[in-house]
Amino acid sequence: MTVLVTGATGNVGRHLVAQLLDAGHRVRALTRDPSKAALPPGAEVVGGNLTDAPGLARAFDGVTAAHLINFNGEDYSLLANGPEITDLAREAGVRRVTVLKGSPDKSPLEQAVEASGLAWTHLGPVEFMCNALEWTASVRDEGVVREAFPEARSAMVHEADIAAVAAAPPAPSSSGCASTRPPSEPDPADPADRVPLGDLWCRPPPRLPRGARTASPRTAPPTTPRSDCAQE
Ligand SMILES: NC(=O)c1ccc[n+]([C@@H]2O[C@H](COP(=O)([O-])OP(=O)(O)OC[C@H]3O[C@@H](n4cnc5c(N)ncnc54)[C@H](OP(=O)(O)O)[C@@H]3O)[C@@H](O)[C@H]2O)c1
């Protein structure tokens, strides 16, 4: 099986590429800049931009499964051309897609995938573990955690675990619908609960002072559990 991985150079995508290769699949990895991809030699790296569906024909050629990101990294907007992308996938012979969700609401791409007749799985992790890396500088320099959303309770999950679900998604029901969160996703906790984990990686443990906010390109994690799919 040849699997097209979009977002292949990203936090989840790099793990997914590695896991699919380990599992013996052929992997085609999409990036806007192949010269910077730095992906394993086993992956076939192709250039393309998800906002330019006609330019993705080569990327989809011969692909039977695809992992799709939902957003355009240039301005972090949701992709608006979902129907074009899913038409391309179906015409190329893709039978199954996973979509990495970015918000609890259904994006145009998710809606198009659901209407496409393809088997699909939406992945709805709440928050990536790697977001905590944003704490690195303030922990190192000041011994404090500066967090953009200090009151937000969130269930953090490692990107490799999200990739593992994308690499072997649950079998879709007869209608082709499945929606899932990684099984390792913990109960929600706020940053003050998570900071003591810093004890594992530095001493003295960092503090989360009141008002220790920082700017972040992230949006606040959703406060309620996601419900992505009527059959969830
Ligand atoms: N961070 C979280 O806690 C979290 C939680 C839940 C869901 N999510 C969702 O997960 C997704 C990834 O989030 P992230 O911020 O961590 O991003 P990221 O891993 O840094 O991913 C960026 C990836 O997207 C690719 N990309 C961006 N725009 C593209 C375009 N127009 N065409 C082709 N490829 C494009 C980039 O490829 P190149 O640069 O190589 O072209 C790169 O591989 C987002 O949709 C986000 O909403 C994030």
The ligand as a MOL file (V3000), in Angstrom:
LIG
                    3D

  0  0  0     0  0            999 V3000
M  V30 BEGIN CTAB
M  V30 COUNTS 48 52 0 0 0
M  V30 BEGIN ATOM
M  V30 1 N -0.7340 21.5340 18.6060 0
M  V30 2 C -1.7760 20.9790 19.1850 0
M  V30 3 O -1.8700 20.8630 20.4070 0
M  V30 4 C -2.8900 20.4370 18.3240 0
M  V30 5 C -3.9090 19.7040 18.9160 0
M  V30 6 C -4.9210 19.1750 18.1260 0
M  V30 7 C -4.8810 19.3620 16.7520 0
M  V30 8 N -3.8710 20.0980 16.2240 0 CHG=1
M  V30 9 C -3.8670 20.2890 14.7750 0
M  V30 10 O -2.8130 19.5560 14.2290 0
M  V30 11 C -2.3760 20.1900 13.0530 0
M  V30 12 C -0.8620 20.3030 13.0850 0
M  V30 13 O -0.5400 21.2430 14.0370 0
M  V30 14 P 0.9030 21.8420 14.3300 0
M  V30 15 O 0.7090 23.2680 14.6390 0
M  V30 16 O 1.5870 20.9900 15.3270 0 CHG=-1
M  V30 17 O 1.6060 21.8180 12.9380 0
M  V30 18 P 2.9320 21.1360 12.4870 0
M  V30 19 O 3.0910 19.8020 13.0700 0
M  V30 20 O 3.9870 22.1290 12.6480 0
M  V30 21 O 2.5660 20.8900 10.9990 0
M  V30 22 C 2.8310 21.6850 9.9720 0
M  V30 23 C 2.8310 20.7050 8.7810 0
M  V30 24 O 1.8270 21.0790 7.8710 0
M  V30 25 C 2.4050 21.1910 6.5920 0
M  V30 26 N 1.6860 22.2310 5.8700 0
M  V30 27 C 1.2370 23.4050 6.3780 0
M  V30 28 N 0.5910 24.0880 5.4450 0
M  V30 29 C 0.6480 23.3520 4.3110 0
M  V30 30 C 0.1580 23.5510 3.0010 0
M  V30 31 N -0.4980 24.6680 2.6520 0
M  V30 32 N 0.3760 22.5840 2.0900 0
M  V30 33 C 1.0610 21.4630 2.4150 0
M  V30 34 N 1.5350 21.2100 3.6500 0
M  V30 35 C 1.3500 22.1620 4.5810 0
M  V30 36 C 3.8430 21.5470 6.8450 0
M  V30 37 O 4.5950 21.1010 5.7530 0
M  V30 38 P 5.8040 21.9140 5.0750 0
M  V30 39 O 6.1060 23.0990 5.9420 0
M  V30 40 O 6.9190 20.9110 5.0220 0
M  V30 41 O 5.2760 22.2800 3.7540 0
M  V30 42 C 4.1440 20.6980 8.0780 0
M  V30 43 O 4.4650 19.3770 7.7320 0
M  V30 44 C -3.1380 21.5220 12.9700 0
M  V30 45 O -4.2580 21.3620 12.1320 0
M  V30 46 C -3.5890 21.7300 14.3690 0
M  V30 47 O -4.7720 22.5190 14.4470 0
M  V30 48 C -2.8670 20.6190 16.9710 0
M  V30 END ATOM
M  V30 BEGIN BOND
M  V30 1 1 1 2
M  V30 2 2 2 3
M  V30 3 1 2 4
M  V30 4 1 4 5
M  V30 5 2 4 48
M  V30 6 2 5 6
M  V30 7 1 6 7
M  V30 8 2 7 8
M  V30 9 1 8 9
M  V30 10 1 8 48
M  V30 11 1 9 10
M  V30 12 1 9 46
M  V30 13 1 10 11
M  V30 14 1 11 12
M  V30 15 1 11 44
M  V30 16 1 12 13
M  V30 17 1 13 14
M  V30 18 2 14 15
M  V30 19 1 14 16
M  V30 20 1 14 17
M  V30 21 1 17 18
M  V30 22 2 18 19
M  V30 23 1 18 20
M  V30 24 1 18 21
M  V30 25 1 21 22
M  V30 26 1 22 23
M  V30 27 1 23 24
M  V30 28 1 23 42
M  V30 29 1 24 25
M  V30 30 1 25 26
M  V30 31 1 25 36
M  V30 32 1 26 27
M  V30 33 1 26 35
M  V30 34 2 27 28
M  V30 35 1 28 29
M  V30 36 1 29 30
M  V30 37 2 29 35
M  V30 38 1 30 31
M  V30 39 2 30 32
M  V30 40 1 32 33
M  V30 41 2 33 34
M  V30 42 1 34 35
M  V30 43 1 36 37
M  V30 44 1 36 42
M  V30 45 1 37 38
M  V30 46 2 38 39
M  V30 47 1 38 40
M  V30 48 1 38 41
M  V30 49 1 42 43
M  V30 50 1 44 45
M  V30 51 1 44 46
M  V30 52 1 46 47
M  V30 END BOND
M  V30 END CTAB
M  END
